[in-house]
C-alpha cells in the first residue's frame, strides 16, 4: 500500500498515512483539526513487508531504514 505524506498549512504538522489507492485523502489535521493537503513527491513509497519506504532500498538521500526527517522528496529540491 502506498504511503502518503500530508502537511497542515495552519499548524505545520507533517504526517504520513498508509492507505489503499482507492481510499480518499485525509482531510483534517490530527493535531489541530484544520484542513490538510497531500504532499506529492518525486518518490512514491510502497510498503511490502517493511514499515517504511526507506527500509527496503536506498532512498534518494541514501538513508537506509527509518529516519525522522521529512520525506525524501524535500531533500531533492
N, CA, C and O atoms as a Tripos MOL2 file, in Angstrom:
@<TRIPOS>MOLECULE
protein
  308   307    77     0     0
PROTEIN
NO_CHARGES

@<TRIPOS>ATOM
      1 N           0.8410   -1.1870    0.0000 N.3       1 UNK1
      2 CA          0.0000    0.0000    0.0000 C.3       1 UNK1
      3 C           0.8820    1.2430    0.0000 C.2       1 UNK1
      4 O           1.9230    1.2610    0.6560 O.2       1 UNK1
      5 N           0.4850    2.2620   -0.7130 N.am      2 UNK2
      6 CA          1.2800    3.4870   -0.7380 C.3       2 UNK2
      7 C           1.2210    4.2420    0.5860 C.2       2 UNK2
      8 O           0.2560    4.1410    1.3440 O.2       2 UNK2
      9 N           2.2640    4.9870    0.8310 N.am      3 UNK3
     10 CA          2.3240    5.8720    1.9920 C.3       3 UNK3
     11 C           2.2140    7.2930    1.4590 C.2       3 UNK3
     12 O           2.9930    7.7100    0.6020 O.2       3 UNK3
     13 N           1.2380    8.0280    1.9740 N.am      4 UNK4
     14 CA          1.0190    9.4030    1.5340 C.3       4 UNK4
     15 C           1.4690   10.3650    2.6190 C.2       4 UNK4
     16 O           1.2240   10.1310    3.8020 O.2       4 UNK4
     17 N           2.1250   11.4450    2.2210 N.am      5 UNK5
     18 CA          2.5660   12.4900    3.1410 C.3       5 UNK5
     19 C           1.5490   13.6170    3.1280 C.2       5 UNK5
     20 O           1.0130   13.9800    2.0810 O.2       5 UNK5
     21 N           1.2940   14.1640    4.3070 N.am      6 UNK6
     22 CA          0.3620   15.2750    4.4640 C.3       6 UNK6
     23 C           1.0230   16.3760    5.2730 C.2       6 UNK6
     24 O           1.9230   16.1230    6.0740 O.2       6 UNK6
     25 N           0.5630   17.6110    5.0520 N.am      7 UNK7
     26 CA          1.0350   18.7370    5.8370 C.3       7 UNK7
     27 C          -0.1430   19.6680    6.1160 C.2       7 UNK7
     28 O          -1.0110   19.8820    5.2710 O.2       7 UNK7
     29 N          -0.1390   20.2050    7.3190 N.am      8 UNK8
     30 CA         -1.1620   21.1770    7.7030 C.3       8 UNK8
     31 C          -0.5650   22.5680    7.5210 C.2       8 UNK8
     32 O           0.4500   22.8990    8.1340 O.2       8 UNK8
     33 N          -1.1920   23.3730    6.6850 N.am      9 UNK9
     34 CA         -0.6870   24.7270    6.4540 C.3       9 UNK9
     35 C          -0.9600   25.6410    7.6390 C.2       9 UNK9
     36 O          -0.3480   26.7020    7.7510 O.2       9 UNK9
     37 N          -1.8720   25.2460    8.5250 N.am     10 UNK10
     38 CA         -2.2110   26.0780    9.6740 C.3      10 UNK10
     39 C          -1.1910   25.9180   10.8020 C.2      10 UNK10
     40 O          -0.6190   26.9030   11.2690 O.2      10 UNK10
     41 N          -0.9610   24.6640   11.2420 N.am     11 UNK11
     42 CA         -0.0580   24.4480   12.3770 C.3      11 UNK11
     43 C           1.2970   23.8700   11.9650 C.2      11 UNK11
     44 O           2.2100   23.7980   12.7870 O.2      11 UNK11
     45 N           1.4390   23.4530   10.6910 N.am     12 UNK12
     46 CA          2.7050   22.9420   10.2060 C.3      12 UNK12
     47 C           2.9650   21.4750   10.5050 C.2      12 UNK12
     48 O           4.0400   20.9640   10.1870 O.2      12 UNK12
     49 N           2.0070   20.7900   11.1060 N.am     13 UNK13
     50 CA          2.1830   19.3720   11.4390 C.3      13 UNK13
     51 C           2.3150   18.5540   10.1620 C.2      13 UNK13
     52 O           1.5290   18.7050    9.2270 O.2      13 UNK13
     53 N           3.3270   17.6820   10.1370 N.am     14 UNK14
     54 CA          3.5470   16.7910    8.9940 C.3      14 UNK14
     55 C           3.3480   15.3640    9.4640 C.2      14 UNK14
     56 O           3.7910   14.9920   10.5500 O.2      14 UNK14
     57 N           2.6780   14.5630    8.6390 N.am     15 UNK15
     58 CA          2.4400   13.1670    8.9930 C.3      15 UNK15
     59 C           2.2570   12.3560    7.7330 C.2      15 UNK15
     60 O           2.0460   12.9000    6.6500 O.2      15 UNK15
     61 N           2.3390   11.0590    7.8870 N.am     16 UNK16
     62 CA          2.1300   10.1660    6.7490 C.3      16 UNK16
     63 C           1.0790    9.1290    7.1110 C.2      16 UNK16
     64 O           0.8770    8.7990    8.2800 O.2      16 UNK16
     65 N           0.4180    8.6260    6.0810 N.am     17 UNK17
     66 CA         -0.6100    7.6050    6.2550 C.3      17 UNK17
     67 C          -0.4260    6.5210    5.2120 C.2      17 UNK17
     68 O          -0.2150    6.8030    4.0330 O.2      17 UNK17
     69 N          -0.5080    5.3020    5.6500 N.am     18 UNK18
     70 CA         -0.5220    4.1660    4.7290 C.3      18 UNK18
     71 C          -1.9740    3.9510    4.3580 C.2      18 UNK18
     72 O          -2.8090    3.6800    5.2210 O.2      18 UNK18
     73 N          -2.2760    4.0710    3.0750 N.am     19 UNK19
     74 CA         -3.6570    3.9850    2.6120 C.3      19 UNK19
     75 C          -3.7360    3.1770    1.3200 C.2      19 UNK19
     76 O          -2.7730    3.0910    0.5570 O.2      19 UNK19
     77 N          -4.8930    2.5980    1.1020 N.am     20 UNK20
     78 CA         -5.1630    1.9680   -0.1860 C.3      20 UNK20
     79 C          -5.2580    3.0650   -1.2350 C.2      20 UNK20
     80 O          -5.6230    4.2010   -0.9310 O.2      20 UNK20
     81 N          -4.9290    2.7180   -2.4620 N.am     21 UNK21
     82 CA         -5.0350    3.7080   -3.5340 C.3      21 UNK21
     83 C          -6.4780    4.1640   -3.7350 C.2      21 UNK21
     84 O          -6.7220    5.2710   -4.2160 O.2      21 UNK21
     85 N          -7.4210    3.3210   -3.3710 N.am     22 UNK22
     86 CA         -8.8290    3.6570   -3.5410 C.3      22 UNK22
     87 C          -9.3820    4.5150   -2.3970 C.2      22 UNK22
     88 O         -10.4870    5.0460   -2.5020 O.2      22 UNK22
     89 N          -8.6120    4.6550   -1.2940 N.am     23 UNK23
     90 CA         -9.0490    5.4920   -0.1720 C.3      23 UNK23
     91 C          -8.9860    6.9600   -0.5530 C.2      23 UNK23
     92 O          -8.1150    7.3790   -1.3160 O.2      23 UNK23
     93 N          -9.9000    7.7240   -0.0240 N.am     24 UNK24
     94 CA         -9.8600    9.1690   -0.2280 C.3      24 UNK24
     95 C          -8.7620    9.7920    0.6150 C.2      24 UNK24
     96 O          -8.2900    9.1700    1.5670 O.2      24 UNK24
     97 N          -8.3450   11.0030    0.2870 N.am     25 UNK25
     98 CA         -7.2970   11.6580    1.0660 C.3      25 UNK25
     99 C          -7.7730   12.0420    2.4660 C.2      25 UNK25
    100 O          -8.9660   12.2420    2.6980 O.2      25 UNK25
    101 N          -6.8150   12.1390    3.3960 N.am     26 UNK26
    102 CA         -7.1080   12.6420    4.7360 C.3      26 UNK26
    103 C          -7.4800   14.1080    4.5860 C.2      26 UNK26
    104 O          -6.8540   14.8370    3.8160 O.2      26 UNK26
    105 N          -8.4900   14.5370    5.3130 N.am     27 UNK27
    106 CA         -8.9770   15.9070    5.1480 C.3      27 UNK27
    107 C          -8.6050   16.8330    6.2890 C.2      27 UNK27
    108 O          -8.5000   18.0430    6.0870 O.2      27 UNK27
    109 N          -8.4000   16.2840    7.5050 N.am     28 UNK28
    110 CA         -8.1350   17.1470    8.6500 C.3      28 UNK28
    111 C          -6.8730   16.7360    9.3980 C.2      28 UNK28
    112 O          -6.5000   15.5630    9.4240 O.2      28 UNK28
    113 N          -6.2370   17.7070    9.9930 N.am     29 UNK29
    114 CA         -5.0110   17.5150   10.7590 C.3      29 UNK29
    115 C          -5.3340   16.8230   12.0800 C.2      29 UNK29
    116 O          -6.2560   17.2390   12.7820 O.2      29 UNK29
    117 N          -4.5800   15.7620   12.4340 N.am     30 UNK30
    118 CA         -4.8400   15.0940   13.7090 C.3      30 UNK30
    119 C          -4.4450   15.9440   14.9160 C.2      30 UNK30
    120 O          -4.8640   15.6550   16.0370 O.2      30 UNK30
    121 N          -3.6440   16.9900   14.7000 N.am     31 UNK31
    122 CA         -3.2040   17.8500   15.7940 C.3      31 UNK31
    123 C          -4.1770   18.9990   16.0660 C.2      31 UNK31
    124 O          -4.5440   19.2470   17.2150 O.2      31 UNK31
    125 N          -4.5960   19.6990   15.0040 N.am     32 UNK32
    126 CA         -5.4110   20.8970   15.2170 C.3      32 UNK32
    127 C          -6.8110   20.8240   14.5990 C.2      32 UNK32
    128 O          -7.6570   21.6720   14.8830 O.2      32 UNK32
    129 N          -7.0610   19.8120   13.7530 N.am     33 UNK33
    130 CA         -8.3790   19.6540   13.1490 C.3      33 UNK33
    131 C          -8.6290   20.5220   11.9290 C.2      33 UNK33
    132 O          -9.7210   20.4850   11.3630 O.2      33 UNK33
    133 N          -7.6430   21.3010   11.5120 N.am     34 UNK34
    134 CA         -7.7850   22.1510   10.3240 C.3      34 UNK34
    135 C          -7.5310   21.3270    9.0600 C.2      34 UNK34
    136 O          -7.0210   20.2100    9.1520 O.2      34 UNK34
    137 N          -7.8750   21.8560    7.8840 N.am     35 UNK35
    138 CA         -7.6470   21.1230    6.6380 C.3      35 UNK35
    139 C          -6.1630   20.8800    6.3580 C.2      35 UNK35
    140 O          -5.3100   21.7020    6.6950 O.2      35 UNK35
    141 N          -5.8750   19.7380    5.7360 N.am     36 UNK36
    142 CA         -4.5070   19.3980    5.3550 C.3      36 UNK36
    143 C          -4.4430   19.2000    3.8480 C.2      36 UNK36
    144 O          -5.4700   19.0670    3.1830 O.2      36 UNK36
    145 N          -3.2290   19.1830    3.3200 N.am     37 UNK37
    146 CA         -3.0440   18.8780    1.9000 C.3      37 UNK37
    147 C          -2.0540   17.7340    1.7860 C.2      37 UNK37
    148 O          -1.1380   17.5840    2.5950 O.2      37 UNK37
    149 N          -2.2680   16.9340    0.7550 N.am     38 UNK38
    150 CA         -1.3700   15.8200    0.4910 C.3      38 UNK38
    151 C          -0.1760   16.3430   -0.2920 C.2      38 UNK38
    152 O          -0.3350   17.0640   -1.2770 O.2      38 UNK38
    153 N           1.0160   15.9770    0.1500 N.am     39 UNK39
    154 CA          2.2490   16.4060   -0.4910 C.3      39 UNK39
    155 C           2.6250   15.3540   -1.5200 C.2      39 UNK39
    156 O           2.8020   14.1820   -1.1860 O.2      39 UNK39
    157 N           2.7450   15.7720   -2.7550 N.am     40 UNK40
    158 CA          3.1140   14.8640   -3.8270 C.3      40 UNK40
    159 C           4.6070   15.0140   -4.0590 C.2      40 UNK40
    160 O           5.1020   16.1100   -4.3230 O.2      40 UNK40
    161 N           5.3180   13.8960   -3.9570 N.am     41 UNK41
    162 CA          6.7690   13.9350   -4.1200 C.3      41 UNK41
    163 C           7.2230   13.1700   -5.3350 C.2      41 UNK41
    164 O           6.4230   12.5660   -6.0500 O.2      41 UNK41
    165 N           8.5130   13.2060   -5.5550 N.am     42 UNK42
    166 CA          9.1070   12.5170   -6.6930 C.3      42 UNK42
    167 C           9.2210   11.0200   -6.4540 C.2      42 UNK42
    168 O           9.3120   10.2450   -7.4060 O.2      42 UNK42
    169 N           9.2170   10.6080   -5.1930 N.am     43 UNK43
    170 CA          9.3970    9.2000   -4.8510 C.3      43 UNK43
    171 C           8.1310    8.6990   -4.1720 C.2      43 UNK43
    172 O           7.7140    9.2400   -3.1470 O.2      43 UNK43
    173 N           7.5220    7.6720   -4.7400 N.am     44 UNK44
    174 CA          6.3400    7.0730   -4.1190 C.3      44 UNK44
    175 C           6.7970    5.9740   -3.1840 C.2      44 UNK44
    176 O           7.6830    5.1920   -3.5290 O.2      44 UNK44
    177 N           6.2050    5.9080   -2.0110 N.am     45 UNK45
    178 CA          6.5620    4.8660   -1.0570 C.3      45 UNK45
    179 C           5.5190    3.7720   -1.0350 C.2      45 UNK45
    180 O           4.3350    4.0410   -0.8350 O.2      45 UNK45
    181 N           5.9490    2.5460   -1.2370 N.am     46 UNK46
    182 CA          5.0610    1.4040   -1.1540 C.3      46 UNK46
    183 C           5.5940    0.4600   -0.0990 C.2      46 UNK46
    184 O           6.7970    0.2070   -0.0280 O.2      46 UNK46
    185 N           4.7010   -0.0550    0.7130 N.am     47 UNK47
    186 CA          5.0970   -0.9530    1.7870 C.3      47 UNK47
    187 C           4.8590   -2.3880    1.3390 C.2      47 UNK47
    188 O           3.7450   -2.7700    0.9810 O.2      47 UNK47
    189 N           5.9240   -3.1660    1.3680 N.am     48 UNK48
    190 CA          5.8400   -4.5890    1.0420 C.3      48 UNK48
    191 C           6.6530   -5.3440    2.0660 C.2      48 UNK48
    192 O           7.8120   -5.6830    1.8280 O.2      48 UNK48
    193 N           6.0470   -5.6060    3.1990 N.am     49 UNK49
    194 CA          6.7300   -6.3470    4.2470 C.3      49 UNK49
    195 C           7.6910   -5.5070    5.0660 C.2      49 UNK49
    196 O           8.4550   -6.0570    5.8580 O.2      49 UNK49
    197 N           7.6780   -4.1890    4.9000 N.am     50 UNK50
    198 CA          8.5020   -3.3050    5.7060 C.3      50 UNK50
    199 C           7.6240   -2.2050    6.2620 C.2      50 UNK50
    200 O           6.4900   -2.0170    5.8220 O.2      50 UNK50
    201 N           8.1460   -1.4890    7.2200 N.am     51 UNK51
    202 CA          7.3330   -0.4530    7.8510 C.3      51 UNK51
    203 C           7.5160    0.9230    7.2220 C.2      51 UNK51
    204 O           6.6910    1.8100    7.4440 O.2      51 UNK51
    205 N           8.5820    1.1240    6.4400 N.am     52 UNK52
    206 CA          8.8020    2.4260    5.8170 C.3      52 UNK52
    207 C           9.3150    2.2470    4.3970 C.2      52 UNK52
    208 O           9.8920    1.2080    4.0790 O.2      52 UNK52
    209 N           9.1150    3.2520    3.5290 N.am     53 UNK53
    210 CA          9.6160    3.1170    2.1710 C.3      53 UNK53
    211 C          11.1330    3.0910    2.1110 C.2      53 UNK53
    212 O          11.6910    2.4940    1.1900 O.2      53 UNK53
    213 N          11.8150    3.7110    3.0530 N.am     54 UNK54
    214 CA         13.2790    3.7440    3.0270 C.3      54 UNK54
    215 C          13.8990    2.4410    3.5310 C.2      54 UNK54
    216 O          15.0850    2.2020    3.3050 O.2      54 UNK54
    217 N          13.1240    1.5970    4.2070 N.am     55 UNK55
    218 CA         13.6850    0.3960    4.8210 C.3      55 UNK55
    219 C          14.0590   -0.6770    3.8090 C.2      55 UNK55
    220 O          14.9270   -1.5030    4.0910 O.2      55 UNK55
    221 N          13.4280   -0.6890    2.6390 N.am     56 UNK56
    222 CA         13.6680   -1.7780    1.7020 C.3      56 UNK56
    223 C          14.7360   -1.4750    0.6600 C.2      56 UNK56
    224 O          15.2920   -2.4050    0.0750 O.2      56 UNK56
    225 N          15.0370   -0.2180    0.4130 N.am     57 UNK57
    226 CA         16.0380    0.1250   -0.5870 C.3      57 UNK57
    227 C          16.5840    1.5060   -0.2840 C.2      57 UNK57
    228 O          15.9640    2.2570    0.4700 O.2      57 UNK57
    229 N          17.7330    1.8620   -0.8540 N.am     58 UNK58
    230 CA         18.2630    3.2050   -0.6090 C.3      58 UNK58
    231 C          17.3000    4.2690   -1.1210 C.2      58 UNK58
    232 O          16.7560    4.1480   -2.2180 O.2      58 UNK58
    233 N          17.0990    5.2810   -0.3440 N.am     59 UNK59
    234 CA         16.2530    6.3930   -0.7430 C.3      59 UNK59
    235 C          17.1110    7.4290   -1.4610 C.2      59 UNK59
    236 O          18.3350    7.2940   -1.4770 O.2      59 UNK59
    237 N          16.5120    8.4540   -2.0540 N.am     60 UNK60
    238 CA         17.2990    9.4810   -2.7330 C.3      60 UNK60
    239 C          18.3360   10.1380   -1.8160 C.2      60 UNK60
    240 O          19.3700   10.6080   -2.2900 O.2      60 UNK60
    241 N          18.0680   10.1710   -0.5340 N.am     61 UNK61
    242 CA         19.0320   10.7720    0.3970 C.3      61 UNK61
    243 C          20.0540    9.7460    0.8660 C.2      61 UNK61
    244 O          20.8970   10.0590    1.7070 O.2      61 UNK61
    245 N          19.9930    8.5270    0.3380 N.am     62 UNK62
    246 CA         20.9080    7.4270    0.6510 C.3      62 UNK62
    247 C          20.7590    6.9070    2.0810 C.2      62 UNK62
    248 O          21.6330    6.2050    2.5910 O.2      62 UNK62
    249 N          19.6490    7.2560    2.7170 N.am     63 UNK63
    250 CA         19.3640    6.7850    4.0700 C.3      63 UNK63
    251 C          18.7590    5.3930    3.9890 C.2      63 UNK63
    252 O          17.8240    5.1710    3.2200 O.2      63 UNK63
    253 N          19.2690    4.4670    4.7550 N.am     64 UNK64
    254 CA         18.6690    3.1400    4.8650 C.3      64 UNK64
    255 C          17.9480    3.0630    6.1890 C.2      64 UNK64
    256 O          18.5010    3.4490    7.2190 O.2      64 UNK64
    257 N          16.7370    2.5770    6.1800 N.am     65 UNK65
    258 CA         15.9620    2.4500    7.4100 C.3      65 UNK65
    259 C          15.1820    3.7080    7.7230 C.2      65 UNK65
    260 O          15.1470    4.6490    6.9300 O.2      65 UNK65
    261 N          14.5660    3.7140    8.8670 N.am     66 UNK66
    262 CA         13.6860    4.7980    9.2930 C.3      66 UNK66
    263 C          14.4860    6.0280    9.6790 C.2      66 UNK66
    264 O          15.5160    5.9270   10.3450 O.2      66 UNK66
    265 N          14.0090    7.1850    9.2580 N.am     67 UNK67
    266 CA         14.6140    8.4380    9.6970 C.3      67 UNK67
    267 C          13.4990    9.3740   10.1490 C.2      67 UNK67
    268 O          12.3300    9.1690    9.8230 O.2      67 UNK67
    269 N          13.8680   10.3880   10.8920 N.am     68 UNK68
    270 CA         12.8800   11.3240   11.4210 C.3      68 UNK68
    271 C          12.7610   12.5880   10.5850 C.2      68 UNK68
    272 O          12.1160   13.5520   10.9980 O.2      68 UNK68
    273 N          13.3840   12.5880    9.4020 N.am     69 UNK69
    274 CA         13.3260   13.7550    8.5330 C.3      69 UNK69
    275 C          12.0500   13.7270    7.7060 C.2      69 UNK69
    276 O          11.3960   12.6930    7.5720 O.2      69 UNK69
    277 N          11.7120   14.8920    7.1540 N.am     70 UNK70
    278 CA         10.5860   14.9470    6.2270 C.3      70 UNK70
    279 C          10.8770   14.0200    5.0730 C.2      70 UNK70
    280 O          12.0170   13.5980    4.8790 O.2      70 UNK70
    281 N           9.8760   13.7060    4.3240 N.am     71 UNK71
    282 CA         10.0210   12.7610    3.2340 C.3      71 UNK71
    283 C          11.1590   13.1500    2.2930 C.2      71 UNK71
    284 O          11.5050   14.3260    2.1730 O.2      71 UNK71
    285 N          11.7300   12.1590    1.6350 N.am     72 UNK72
    286 CA         12.9400   12.3180    0.8360 C.3      72 UNK72
    287 C          12.7990   13.3270   -0.2950 C.2      72 UNK72
    288 O          13.8000   13.9100   -0.7110 O.2      72 UNK72
    289 N          11.5930   13.5530   -0.8060 N.am     73 UNK73
    290 CA         11.4710   14.4720   -1.9250 C.3      73 UNK73
    291 C          11.8680   15.8790   -1.5330 C.2      73 UNK73
    292 O          12.2510   16.6660   -2.3980 O.2      73 UNK73
    293 N          11.7880   16.2210   -0.2530 N.am     74 UNK74
    294 CA         12.2050   17.5550    0.2000 C.3      74 UNK74
    295 C          13.7080   17.7180    0.0100 C.2      74 UNK74
    296 O          14.1800   18.8100   -0.3060 O.2      74 UNK74
    297 N          14.4590   16.6410    0.2010 N.am     75 UNK75
    298 CA         15.9040   16.6880    0.0740 C.3      75 UNK75
    299 C          16.3560   16.8270   -1.3710 C.2      75 UNK75
    300 O          17.4870   17.2410   -1.6230 O.2      75 UNK75
    301 N          15.4980   16.4890   -2.3220 N.am     76 UNK76
    302 CA         15.8680   16.5620   -3.7330 C.3      76 UNK76
    303 C          15.6780   17.9560   -4.3180 C.2      76 UNK76
    304 O          16.1840   18.2430   -5.4030 O.2      76 UNK76
    305 N          14.9660   18.8110   -3.6260 N.am     77 UNK77
    306 CA         14.6720   20.1510   -4.1620 C.3      77 UNK77
    307 C          15.8830   21.0430   -4.1350 C.2      77 UNK77
    308 O          15.8070   22.1990   -4.5490 O.2      77 UNK77
@<TRIPOS>BOND
     1     1     2 1
     2     2     3 1
     3     3     4 2
     4     3     5 am
     5     5     6 1
     6     6     7 1
     7     7     8 2
     8     7     9 am
     9     9    10 1
    10    10    11 1
    11    11    12 2
    12    11    13 am
    13    13    14 1
    14    14    15 1
    15    15    16 2
    16    15    17 am
    17    17    18 1
    18    18    19 1
    19    19    20 2
    20    19    21 am
    21    21    22 1
    22    22    23 1
    23    23    24 2
    24    23    25 am
    25    25    26 1
    26    26    27 1
    27    27    28 2
    28    27    29 am
    29    29    30 1
    30    30    31 1
    31    31    32 2
    32    31    33 am
    33    33    34 1
    34    34    35 1
    35    35    36 2
    36    35    37 am
    37    37    38 1
    38    38    39 1
    39    39    40 2
    40    39    41 am
    41    41    42 1
    42    42    43 1
    43    43    44 2
    44    43    45 am
    45    45    46 1
    46    46    47 1
    47    47    48 2
    48    47    49 am
    49    49    50 1
    50    50    51 1
    51    51    52 2
    52    51    53 am
    53    53    54 1
    54    54    55 1
    55    55    56 2
    56    55    57 am
    57    57    58 1
    58    58    59 1
    59    59    60 2
    60    59    61 am
    61    61    62 1
    62    62    63 1
    63    63    64 2
    64    63    65 am
    65    65    66 1
    66    66    67 1
    67    67    68 2
    68    67    69 am
    69    69    70 1
    70    70    71 1
    71    71    72 2
    72    71    73 am
    73    73    74 1
    74    74    75 1
    75    75    76 2
    76    75    77 am
    77    77    78 1
    78    78    79 1
    79    79    80 2
    80    79    81 am
    81    81    82 1
    82    82    83 1
    83    83    84 2
    84    83    85 am
    85    85    86 1
    86    86    87 1
    87    87    88 2
    88    87    89 am
    89    89    90 1
    90    90    91 1
    91    91    92 2
    92    91    93 am
    93    93    94 1
    94    94    95 1
    95    95    96 2
    96    95    97 am
    97    97    98 1
    98    98    99 1
    99    99   100 2
   100    99   101 am
   101   101   102 1
   102   102   103 1
   103   103   104 2
   104   103   105 am
   105   105   106 1
   106   106   107 1
   107   107   108 2
   108   107   109 am
   109   109   110 1
   110   110   111 1
   111   111   112 2
   112   111   113 am
   113   113   114 1
   114   114   115 1
   115   115   116 2
   116   115   117 am
   117   117   118 1
   118   118   119 1
   119   119   120 2
   120   119   121 am
   121   121   122 1
   122   122   123 1
   123   123   124 2
   124   123   125 am
   125   125   126 1
   126   126   127 1
   127   127   128 2
   128   127   129 am
   129   129   130 1
   130   130   131 1
   131   131   132 2
   132   131   133 am
   133   133   134 1
   134   134   135 1
   135   135   136 2
   136   135   137 am
   137   137   138 1
   138   138   139 1
   139   139   140 2
   140   139   141 am
   141   141   142 1
   142   142   143 1
   143   143   144 2
   144   143   145 am
   145   145   146 1
   146   146   147 1
   147   147   148 2
   148   147   149 am
   149   149   150 1
   150   150   151 1
   151   151   152 2
   152   151   153 am
   153   153   154 1
   154   154   155 1
   155   155   156 2
   156   155   157 am
   157   157   158 1
   158   158   159 1
   159   159   160 2
   160   159   161 am
   161   161   162 1
   162   162   163 1
   163   163   164 2
   164   163   165 am
   165   165   166 1
   166   166   167 1
   167   167   168 2
   168   167   169 am
   169   169   170 1
   170   170   171 1
   171   171   172 2
   172   171   173 am
   173   173   174 1
   174   174   175 1
   175   175   176 2
   176   175   177 am
   177   177   178 1
   178   178   179 1
   179   179   180 2
   180   179   181 am
   181   181   182 1
   182   182   183 1
   183   183   184 2
   184   183   185 am
   185   185   186 1
   186   186   187 1
   187   187   188 2
   188   187   189 am
   189   189   190 1
   190   190   191 1
   191   191   192 2
   192   191   193 am
   193   193   194 1
   194   194   195 1
   195   195   196 2
   196   195   197 am
   197   197   198 1
   198   198   199 1
   199   199   200 2
   200   199   201 am
   201   201   202 1
   202   202   203 1
   203   203   204 2
   204   203   205 am
   205   205   206 1
   206   206   207 1
   207   207   208 2
   208   207   209 am
   209   209   210 1
   210   210   211 1
   211   211   212 2
   212   211   213 am
   213   213   214 1
   214   214   215 1
   215   215   216 2
   216   215   217 am
   217   217   218 1
   218   218   219 1
   219   219   220 2
   220   219   221 am
   221   221   222 1
   222   222   223 1
   223   223   224 2
   224   223   225 am
   225   225   226 1
   226   226   227 1
   227   227   228 2
   228   227   229 am
   229   229   230 1
   230   230   231 1
   231   231   232 2
   232   231   233 am
   233   233   234 1
   234   234   235 1
   235   235   236 2
   236   235   237 am
   237   237   238 1
   238   238   239 1
   239   239   240 2
   240   239   241 am
   241   241   242 1
   242   242   243 1
   243   243   244 2
   244   243   245 am
   245   245   246 1
   246   246   247 1
   247   247   248 2
   248   247   249 am
   249   249   250 1
   250   250   251 1
   251   251   252 2
   252   251   253 am
   253   253   254 1
   254   254   255 1
   255   255   256 2
   256   255   257 am
   257   257   258 1
   258   258   259 1
   259   259   260 2
   260   259   261 am
   261   261   262 1
   262   262   263 1
   263   263   264 2
   264   263   265 am
   265   265   266 1
   266   266   267 1
   267   267   268 2
   268   267   269 am
   269   269   270 1
   270   270   271 1
   271   271   272 2
   272   271   273 am
   273   273   274 1
   274   274   275 1
   275   275   276 2
   276   275   277 am
   277   277   278 1
   278   278   279 1
   279   279   280 2
   280   279   281 am
   281   281   282 1
   282   282   283 1
   283   283   284 2
   284   283   285 am
   285   285   286 1
   286   286   287 1
   287   287   288 2
   288   287   289 am
   289   289   290 1
   290   290   291 1
   291   291   292 2
   292   291   293 am
   293   293   294 1
   294   294   295 1
   295   295   296 2
   296   295   297 am
   297   297   298 1
   298   298   299 1
   299   299   300 2
   300   299   301 am
   301   301   302 1
   302   302   303 1
   303   303   304 2
   304   303   305 am
   305   305   306 1
   306   306   307 1
   307   307   308 2
@<TRIPOS>SUBSTRUCTURE
     1 UNK1         2 RESIDUE 1 A UNK
     2 UNK2         6 RESIDUE 1 A UNK
     3 UNK3        10 RESIDUE 1 A UNK
     4 UNK4        14 RESIDUE 1 A UNK
     5 UNK5        18 RESIDUE 1 A UNK
     6 UNK6        22 RESIDUE 1 A UNK
     7 UNK7        26 RESIDUE 1 A UNK
     8 UNK8        30 RESIDUE 1 A UNK
     9 UNK9        34 RESIDUE 1 A UNK
    10 UNK10       38 RESIDUE 1 A UNK
    11 UNK11       42 RESIDUE 1 A UNK
    12 UNK12       46 RESIDUE 1 A UNK
    13 UNK13       50 RESIDUE 1 A UNK
    14 UNK14       54 RESIDUE 1 A UNK
    15 UNK15       58 RESIDUE 1 A UNK
    16 UNK16       62 RESIDUE 1 A UNK
    17 UNK17       66 RESIDUE 1 A UNK
    18 UNK18       70 RESIDUE 1 A UNK
    19 UNK19       74 RESIDUE 1 A UNK
    20 UNK20       78 RESIDUE 1 A UNK
    21 UNK21       82 RESIDUE 1 A UNK
    22 UNK22       86 RESIDUE 1 A UNK
    23 UNK23       90 RESIDUE 1 A UNK
    24 UNK24       94 RESIDUE 1 A UNK
    25 UNK25       98 RESIDUE 1 A UNK
    26 UNK26      102 RESIDUE 1 A UNK
    27 UNK27      106 RESIDUE 1 A UNK
    28 UNK28      110 RESIDUE 1 A UNK
    29 UNK29      114 RESIDUE 1 A UNK
    30 UNK30      118 RESIDUE 1 A UNK
    31 UNK31      122 RESIDUE 1 A UNK
    32 UNK32      126 RESIDUE 1 A UNK
    33 UNK33      130 RESIDUE 1 A UNK
    34 UNK34      134 RESIDUE 1 A UNK
    35 UNK35      138 RESIDUE 1 A UNK
    36 UNK36      142 RESIDUE 1 A UNK
    37 UNK37      146 RESIDUE 1 A UNK
    38 UNK38      150 RESIDUE 1 A UNK
    39 UNK39      154 RESIDUE 1 A UNK
    40 UNK40      158 RESIDUE 1 A UNK
    41 UNK41      162 RESIDUE 1 A UNK
    42 UNK42      166 RESIDUE 1 A UNK
    43 UNK43      170 RESIDUE 1 A UNK
    44 UNK44      174 RESIDUE 1 A UNK
    45 UNK45      178 RESIDUE 1 A UNK
    46 UNK46      182 RESIDUE 1 A UNK
    47 UNK47      186 RESIDUE 1 A UNK
    48 UNK48      190 RESIDUE 1 A UNK
    49 UNK49      194 RESIDUE 1 A UNK
    50 UNK50      198 RESIDUE 1 A UNK
    51 UNK51      202 RESIDUE 1 A UNK
    52 UNK52      206 RESIDUE 1 A UNK
    53 UNK53      210 RESIDUE 1 A UNK
    54 UNK54      214 RESIDUE 1 A UNK
    55 UNK55      218 RESIDUE 1 A UNK
    56 UNK56      222 RESIDUE 1 A UNK
    57 UNK57      226 RESIDUE 1 A UNK
    58 UNK58      230 RESIDUE 1 A UNK
    59 UNK59      234 RESIDUE 1 A UNK
    60 UNK60      238 RESIDUE 1 A UNK
    61 UNK61      242 RESIDUE 1 A UNK
    62 UNK62      246 RESIDUE 1 A UNK
    63 UNK63      250 RESIDUE 1 A UNK
    64 UNK64      254 RESIDUE 1 A UNK
    65 UNK65      258 RESIDUE 1 A UNK
    66 UNK66      262 RESIDUE 1 A UNK
    67 UNK67      266 RESIDUE 1 A UNK
    68 UNK68      270 RESIDUE 1 A UNK
    69 UNK69      274 RESIDUE 1 A UNK
    70 UNK70      278 RESIDUE 1 A UNK
    71 UNK71      282 RESIDUE 1 A UNK
    72 UNK72      286 RESIDUE 1 A UNK
    73 UNK73      290 RESIDUE 1 A UNK
    74 UNK74      294 RESIDUE 1 A UNK
    75 UNK75      298 RESIDUE 1 A UNK
    76 UNK76      302 RESIDUE 1 A UNK
    77 UNK77      306 RESIDUE 1 A UNK
